[in-house]
Amino acid sequence: MYEILAEEVTIGRGSVIEDGVKIQGRSNKLARRVEIGDNAFIGYNTRAFVDELVIGDYTMLHNNAFVAGDLPCRIGHCCWIGQHTILNSTGGLTLGNGVGVGAYSQLWSHIRHGDTLQGCRWNSSRPLIVEDDVWFVGHCIVSPVHAYARSMALVGSVITRDMEPNHVYAGVPARDITDKVGPQFQEVSLEEKVAVMRAKLDEFYALHPGEPASIVVVRSREEAAHLPPQEYTIFDVSTRSYNRRRTEEEFRFMKHLLQLIKFFPRDDSAPDPPRSSAKRRGG
């Protein structure tokens, strides 16, 4: 059994919440809002004590994770959060789309303990912002920094400063080693991306010959202007996005792409399912 104690609860289609999960507000109060996207996964014995928790589509929060803090914790689509990870939102925590956080990592948005009356200077909180495609490989400790898109921290890194876009860091405290190991991402042409995606789609339909074949891969939305979005799920390679229709075929294709290829729903996709103002218990 799991337990979600919140005023407003949304759980998307196909999501799995394992036994022992408990989500509620701080100090044994109801959370204000809990939103879990489509085909998300929350592993057993995960605990979240936060007023607002948002987890995107296809995001995996593995077993024994711990989430806590005064401000909202927002996690994007297609993220992977390893087991025994700590996510602290005292100063606010935002993870973008496609973020990876390896097992036993700790993400902190505050520094607080010493007696301020006695002059302790270490008492602060501020937002921890992690942009799209950032990867903390594992056993990382992250201070309230800004990790820019595609930056990466190797195993055991202790991050105390902002991480520049597509730079790689390592060590205690972590230093920029991009000059030695190269960036996390290399340049790939649009045509190469389209070719890979179309090959993946062909592979998917070869494995699932009975599908209605309503998925299309295009270079841009303009290329699919003649296709009704109500009838086709259109994967736009130029923007790395798709119009979410929530069909079983779409779900299976997205799972076929993960973990190596990640696409994110467009803002004008099908609306989220209706929200219910209730406590939620399930098994």
BELQUI-V919992 format. One record per pair of residues at least 4 apart in sequence whose C-alpha atoms are under 6 Angstrom apart, sorted by the first residue. I is the first residue (numbers start at 1). J is the second residue. D is the distance in Angstrom with one decimal. If there is no record, write none. Layout:
# BELQUI-V919992
i->{I & I}
j->{J & J}
d->{D & D}
This chain:
# BELQUI-V919992
i->{1 & 1 & 1 & 2 & 2 & 2 & 2 & 2 & 2 & 2 & 3 & 3 & 4 & 4 & 4 & 4 & 5 & 5 & 5 & 6 & 6 & 6 & 6 & 6 & 7 & 7 & 7 & 8 & 8 & 8 & 9 & 9 & 9 & 10 & 10 & 10 & 11 & 12 & 12 & 12 & 13 & 14 & 14 & 15 & 15 & 15 & 15 & 16 & 17 & 17 & 18 & 18 & 19 & 20 & 20 & 21 & 21 & 21 & 21 & 22 & 23 & 23 & 24 & 24 & 24 & 25 & 25 & 25 & 25 & 25 & 25 & 26 & 26 & 31 & 32 & 32 & 33 & 34 & 34 & 34 & 35 & 36 & 37 & 37 & 37 & 38 & 39 & 39 & 40 & 40 & 40 & 40 & 41 & 42 & 42 & 43 & 43 & 44 & 45 & 45 & 46 & 46 & 46 & 46 & 47 & 48 & 48 & 48 & 49 & 50 & 50 & 52 & 53 & 53 & 54 & 54 & 55 & 56 & 56 & 57 & 58 & 59 & 59 & 59 & 59 & 60 & 60 & 61 & 62 & 62 & 63 & 64 & 64 & 65 & 65 & 65 & 65 & 66 & 67 & 67 & 67 & 68 & 69 & 69 & 69 & 70 & 71 & 71 & 71 & 72 & 73 & 73 & 74 & 75 & 76 & 76 & 76 & 77 & 78 & 79 & 79 & 79 & 80 & 81 & 82 & 82 & 82 & 83 & 84 & 85 & 85 & 85 & 85 & 86 & 87 & 88 & 88 & 88 & 89 & 89 & 90 & 91 & 91 & 91 & 91 & 92 & 93 & 93 & 94 & 95 & 96 & 96 & 96 & 97 & 98 & 98 & 99 & 99 & 99 & 99 & 100 & 101 & 102 & 102 & 102 & 103 & 104 & 105 & 105 & 105 & 105 & 106 & 107 & 108 & 108 & 108 & 109 & 109 & 109 & 109 & 109 & 110 & 110 & 111 & 111 & 112 & 114 & 115 & 116 & 128 & 128 & 129 & 130 & 131 & 131 & 132 & 133 & 133 & 134 & 134 & 134 & 134 & 135 & 136 & 136 & 137 & 137 & 138 & 139 & 139 & 140 & 140 & 140 & 141 & 142 & 142 & 143 & 143 & 145 & 145 & 146 & 147 & 147 & 148 & 148 & 148 & 149 & 150 & 150 & 151 & 151 & 151 & 151 & 152 & 153 & 153 & 153 & 154 & 157 & 157 & 157 & 157 & 158 & 158 & 158 & 159 & 166 & 166 & 167 & 167 & 168 & 168 & 168 & 169 & 169 & 169 & 169 & 170 & 170 & 178 & 178 & 205 & 214 & 215 & 215 & 215 & 216 & 217 & 217 & 218 & 219 & 219 & 219 & 220 & 220 & 221 & 233 & 234 & 235 & 235 & 236 & 236 & 236 & 240 & 241 & 241 & 241 & 241 & 242 & 242 & 243 & 243 & 243 & 244 & 244 & 244 & 245 & 257}
j->{19 & 282 & 283 & 19 & 20 & 21 & 22 & 281 & 282 & 283 & 22 & 281 & 22 & 23 & 279 & 280 & 24 & 30 & 279 & 30 & 31 & 32 & 33 & 279 & 32 & 277 & 278 & 33 & 276 & 277 & 34 & 35 & 276 & 35 & 36 & 275 & 36 & 36 & 37 & 38 & 38 & 38 & 39 & 38 & 39 & 40 & 41 & 41 & 41 & 42 & 43 & 44 & 44 & 44 & 45 & 44 & 45 & 46 & 47 & 47 & 47 & 48 & 30 & 31 & 49 & 29 & 30 & 31 & 49 & 50 & 51 & 49 & 50 & 51 & 51 & 52 & 52 & 52 & 53 & 54 & 54 & 55 & 55 & 56 & 57 & 57 & 57 & 58 & 57 & 58 & 59 & 60 & 60 & 61 & 62 & 62 & 63 & 63 & 63 & 64 & 63 & 64 & 65 & 66 & 66 & 66 & 67 & 68 & 68 & 68 & 69 & 72 & 73 & 74 & 74 & 75 & 75 & 76 & 77 & 77 & 78 & 77 & 78 & 79 & 80 & 80 & 81 & 81 & 82 & 83 & 83 & 83 & 84 & 83 & 84 & 85 & 86 & 86 & 86 & 87 & 88 & 88 & 88 & 89 & 90 & 90 & 89 & 90 & 92 & 92 & 89 & 93 & 94 & 95 & 95 & 96 & 97 & 97 & 98 & 98 & 99 & 100 & 100 & 101 & 101 & 102 & 103 & 103 & 104 & 103 & 104 & 105 & 106 & 106 & 107 & 107 & 108 & 109 & 93 & 109 & 109 & 109 & 125 & 126 & 127 & 127 & 127 & 128 & 129 & 130 & 130 & 131 & 132 & 132 & 132 & 133 & 132 & 133 & 134 & 135 & 135 & 136 & 136 & 137 & 138 & 138 & 139 & 138 & 139 & 140 & 141 & 141 & 142 & 142 & 143 & 144 & 125 & 126 & 127 & 128 & 144 & 124 & 125 & 123 & 124 & 123 & 120 & 120 & 120 & 144 & 145 & 146 & 147 & 148 & 149 & 149 & 149 & 150 & 149 & 150 & 151 & 152 & 152 & 152 & 153 & 154 & 155 & 155 & 155 & 156 & 156 & 157 & 158 & 158 & 158 & 159 & 159 & 160 & 161 & 162 & 162 & 162 & 163 & 163 & 164 & 165 & 165 & 165 & 166 & 165 & 166 & 167 & 168 & 168 & 168 & 169 & 170 & 170 & 170 & 171 & 172 & 174 & 172 & 173 & 174 & 174 & 183 & 184 & 178 & 183 & 176 & 177 & 178 & 174 & 175 & 176 & 177 & 174 & 175 & 182 & 183 & 209 & 232 & 232 & 233 & 234 & 234 & 234 & 235 & 236 & 236 & 237 & 238 & 236 & 238 & 236 & 243 & 242 & 241 & 242 & 240 & 241 & 242 & 263 & 263 & 264 & 265 & 266 & 265 & 266 & 265 & 266 & 269 & 265 & 269 & 270 & 270 & 261}
d->{4.6 & 5.5 & 4.0 & 5.2 & 5.2 & 4.7 & 6.0 & 5.8 & 5.4 & 6.0 & 4.8 & 4.6 & 5.8 & 4.7 & 6.0 & 4.9 & 4.8 & 5.3 & 4.7 & 4.7 & 4.3 & 5.5 & 6.0 & 5.4 & 5.1 & 5.1 & 5.5 & 4.7 & 5.8 & 4.3 & 4.9 & 5.9 & 5.6 & 4.6 & 6.0 & 5.2 & 4.8 & 5.9 & 4.6 & 4.1 & 4.8 & 5.9 & 4.5 & 5.7 & 4.1 & 4.6 & 5.8 & 4.8 & 5.9 & 4.9 & 5.3 & 4.7 & 5.1 & 5.4 & 4.3 & 5.7 & 4.7 & 4.8 & 5.9 & 5.1 & 6.0 & 4.6 & 5.4 & 4.9 & 5.1 & 4.9 & 4.8 & 3.8 & 4.9 & 4.7 & 4.7 & 5.2 & 5.5 & 4.3 & 5.3 & 5.9 & 4.9 & 5.9 & 4.9 & 6.0 & 4.7 & 4.8 & 5.9 & 4.6 & 4.3 & 4.6 & 5.9 & 4.9 & 5.5 & 4.5 & 4.9 & 5.8 & 4.6 & 4.8 & 5.8 & 4.4 & 3.9 & 4.7 & 5.9 & 5.0 & 5.6 & 4.4 & 4.7 & 5.9 & 5.0 & 5.8 & 4.4 & 5.7 & 4.7 & 5.2 & 5.4 & 4.7 & 5.1 & 5.9 & 4.7 & 5.9 & 4.8 & 4.7 & 4.2 & 4.8 & 4.8 & 5.6 & 4.5 & 4.5 & 5.9 & 4.9 & 5.9 & 4.8 & 5.2 & 4.7 & 4.9 & 5.8 & 4.8 & 5.7 & 4.6 & 4.8 & 6.0 & 4.9 & 6.0 & 4.7 & 5.8 & 5.2 & 5.5 & 4.2 & 4.0 & 4.7 & 5.5 & 5.6 & 4.8 & 5.6 & 5.7 & 4.9 & 4.9 & 4.7 & 5.8 & 4.8 & 4.4 & 4.8 & 4.9 & 4.6 & 4.7 & 5.8 & 4.8 & 4.8 & 6.0 & 4.8 & 4.0 & 4.9 & 4.9 & 5.8 & 4.7 & 5.0 & 5.8 & 4.6 & 5.1 & 6.0 & 5.0 & 5.9 & 4.8 & 5.8 & 5.8 & 4.9 & 4.8 & 4.3 & 4.8 & 4.6 & 5.8 & 5.0 & 5.1 & 4.8 & 5.9 & 4.6 & 4.5 & 4.7 & 5.7 & 4.7 & 5.9 & 4.8 & 5.0 & 5.8 & 4.5 & 4.8 & 5.9 & 4.9 & 3.7 & 5.2 & 4.9 & 5.7 & 4.3 & 4.6 & 5.8 & 4.8 & 4.8 & 6.0 & 5.2 & 5.8 & 5.8 & 5.7 & 5.8 & 5.3 & 4.4 & 5.7 & 4.0 & 5.5 & 5.4 & 4.6 & 5.5 & 5.6 & 4.6 & 4.4 & 5.2 & 4.8 & 4.8 & 5.2 & 4.7 & 4.9 & 5.9 & 4.7 & 5.7 & 4.6 & 5.0 & 5.7 & 4.7 & 5.8 & 4.9 & 5.2 & 5.2 & 4.9 & 5.9 & 4.8 & 4.8 & 4.9 & 5.8 & 4.8 & 5.9 & 4.7 & 6.0 & 5.3 & 5.9 & 5.0 & 4.9 & 5.6 & 4.6 & 5.8 & 5.5 & 4.8 & 5.1 & 5.7 & 4.5 & 5.2 & 4.3 & 4.9 & 5.9 & 4.7 & 5.8 & 4.7 & 5.8 & 5.2 & 5.1 & 4.9 & 5.8 & 5.5 & 5.2 & 5.0 & 5.4 & 5.4 & 5.5 & 5.9 & 5.5 & 5.4 & 5.8 & 5.7 & 5.0 & 5.6 & 5.2 & 4.5 & 5.5 & 4.6 & 5.5 & 4.7 & 5.6 & 5.3 & 4.8 & 5.7 & 4.8 & 6.0 & 4.9 & 6.0 & 4.8 & 5.2 & 5.8 & 5.3 & 5.7 & 5.2 & 5.5 & 6.0 & 5.7 & 5.4 & 5.9 & 4.5 & 5.7 & 5.4 & 6.0 & 5.3 & 5.3 & 4.8 & 5.5 & 5.7 & 5.1 & 5.7 & 5.8 & 5.6 & 4.8 & 5.6 & 4.9 & 5.7 & 5.8 & 5.2}
